[in-house]
Amino acid sequence: MAAIDEQEYTKSFDLKIWKRLLPILARYRTTMILMVGINSLTAVVDVAIPLFQQYAISHFIQRGTLDGLPG
């Protein structure tokens, strides 16, 4: 069995490929917009979670109190 050589891609962005893809993706416009929206929401949540954790540690764990936390 011959070894499969991996191709090395050095181009980061090729406009010609996107120009060819746009007519195909246009049929799925609503789905693409929904995917971009969900991915953006996921990115915001990924950034927010550590910030909430930092707040909780600073305000509750280090102080040794549960004041301000709902039951």
Helices and strands as residue ranges (DSSP letters): H 15-26, H 29-56, I 57-61
